[in-house]
């Protein structure tokens, strides 16, 4: 080198100035690039990539968490189209950590990304029983009451997906209070998207007489009439009409 420094000295200086956040950020970017191709995405996932991403998300580091979320969103896109990717994501260790992040974190786009991933696994039947028996549904009900608009909408959509998988998912949602949470959101939420998503999800939850009675007892007819006549969007009106 021109200034006479050795390669080892230069490497040591760079290493000292590099934080864990920087390193994790660049790692997530590299994984995201690899996951653009199905074959490479499978190699990443089978090598423990989803577990690494979830561990990075669990740390309170802004830069690397954002990068990890983008990579998880890329994996969500792949999982929605490729059964091998879904199977690679749905390992027990990954699910346990994903549930822990959803349960212990109060807000943020990273929770929405993880909930979307869990929803895809449910939608295609990869991990319905595991997710229904976990604390995911209860954690999402808590987020419906305390989360921001994006998180409430993600949780509403998640309930509809789980309930739409069949009797197992619908019963799990009903026993844990999803109907009450969705009716409350459709009545009180100021965000049209959350209200519409809640009404659409209720359509999947009220699949039998007992669940319809629960919905009626908690004000579903008021929610339907308000959405039908006040909107505030065509999506809300359409969902109310279907319900």
N, C-alpha and C positions, 0 to 999 in steps of 0.2 A: 504494500500500500504506500501511497505517496508520503504520508505523514510518519511512516515508519512503524505504525502499530501492527502487531501480528493479527492473524485471523482469530486466534484464540481470545485476544484482548477485546477485539471488536465484538465477537460473539458474546463475551461475558457482559459487556456494556448493554447490548440489546436485550439480553435475558433479564438483567436487573431492572430495565425500564418497562418490561412487558408484564402487565398485570394478569391475574387469572381471568378477569372479565375479557380482556383483549384476546387471550388464548382461546377461551371458550367461544367467543364471538367468531373468530376465524375458523374454528372447528365446525361450528354450525353452518357457516357459509359453505364450507367444503362439502359437508354432508348434504346440504340442500341442492348443490350443483349435481352431486352424484345421484340424488333421488329423482332427478328429472327423467331418467331412463328406468324402465321397469326392472331390468336385470340388475342394474346397480342398486336400485332401491331395495330389492330383495337381499342383496349381499349386505347392505348397510343394516337392515333390520335383523337379519339372521346373525349378524355380528354383534348385536346388542345396541344398535343405534338408537332405537326408540327409548330404551332405558337411560342411555346417556343424555338424550335430549330432555327427558323428564327430570333427571337429576339436575341439569343446568337450569331448567325452569324453576325448580324448587329453591334455588339460591336467589337471594334478593340482589341480583346484579342486572342493571337496566339494559346495557348493550347486548350482552349474551342472551338474556331472556328474550329480547325482541327477535334476535336471529333464530333462536330455538323455536319460537312461535311460527315464524315464516316457514321453517323446515317442517314442523308438524303439520302446517296447513298444506304443504306440498304432499306430504304422506297421506293426508286426508283425501286429497284429489285422487291419488293413486289407489287408495284403499276402496274408494267408491266404485272403481272400475275393474279391480284385479283381486280375485279371491286369494291368490297366493300371498299378496301383500297383506290382506286382512288377517290371514292365518298367522303370518309372521309377526304382526302387531299384537295379536291377542294372547300373548303369554301371560302367565299368572303374575310374574314379577312386575311386568309392565303395567298390568291392570291395577295391581295393589298400589303402586306408586302414583299412578294417574288418579286413583280414587283419593289417595292421601292429599295430593295437591288440591283437588277440587274441594275437599272437606276443610282444609286448614287455611286456605287463602280466601280473602274477603272480596277482592275485586281485581280486575285486570284482563286484558285481551288474551293472556295465556290460559286463563281458565276457560274462556269461550272456545279456544282452539282444542283444548283437551276434551271438553264436553262434546264438541263436534266429532272428534275422533271416536269417543265412546258411543255416540249415537250411530255412527256408521257401522261399528262392530255389532250393535244391536240390530240395526236395520237389515243386515244381511245374515243374521242368525249366528254370527261367529261366537259371541260371548254373552248371549242374553241371560242365561242362568247365573253366570258369575256376576254380572253387573246388577241384576235384580236382587241378588243375595248380599250385595255389598252395601256400603253406606252412601253410594252415589245419589240415589233418589232423595234421601233425607237431606243431604248436603245441598242439593239443588233447590229443594223446598225452602231452605234457609236463605239461599241466594235470591229467591223470588221475593222475599220480604225485605232484604237488606241490600241487594246488589244494584248496580247501575242499570241503565236501560238496555245496553247490549247484553249484559249477563242475564237479565230477566228474560229477554227474548230467546237467548240460547237455551235456557232451562225449560221454557215453555215448549220449544221445538223438541227438545230431548224427551220430555214426557210423552209427547204425541208419538214419537218414533218408538219408544219403549212399549207403549200401549198398543201400537199398531202391529207388534210382532206376534200377538195372539194372547190367549188366556193367561199365560204365565206373566207376561209383561203387564197386561192390564190389571191383573189381580195385585201385583206388586205395587203398582202406582196407586191403586185405590186404597190399599191397606195403609199406605204411608201418608195419605192425605193430599195427593196430587189434585184431585177434583176441587177440593176446597181452595187450594193455592191458585189454580187456574181461574176459577170463578171470581176470586178476589182480584186477580190481575186484570181480568176482562172488565170488571166494574170500576176499579180504582186507578188503573194505570193511565198516566198522561200520554204515553207513547202509543200512537196508532199501531205500530208494528207489533208491539207486545200484546196489545189487545186482540189483534187479528190472529196472531200465533196461538194465543191462549184459547180462543174460540175454536180454531182448527184442531188443536190438540184435544180439546174436550170431545170432539166428534169421535175420536178413537177410544176415549176412556169410557164413554157411556154405552158400553156394549151389551149390557143386560139390565134387568129390572132393578136390581139392588143398586147398581151404580147410578142409574137414572134417578132413583129416589134420593140418593146422597146429593146429587147435583141439584135436584129440585129443592131440597131442604136448605141448601146454602146459596140460593138466589140465582140459579142459572136462568130462570125465566125473565128476571129483571135484566140480566146481562144481555140476553137475546133481544129483548124489546128495545133496550137502549141502543144496541148496535144496529138494529134494523132501522130505527127511525132517526138516530142521531149520527150514525156513522162511527167515526169521522171519515172513513175511507170506504171505497167499494170492497176492499178485501175484508174489512170488518163485517160489512153487510152480507157478503157472500158466505163468510164463515157462519154467521148467525143463522142465515137461511138454511144452510146445510145442517146445522145443529138442531 
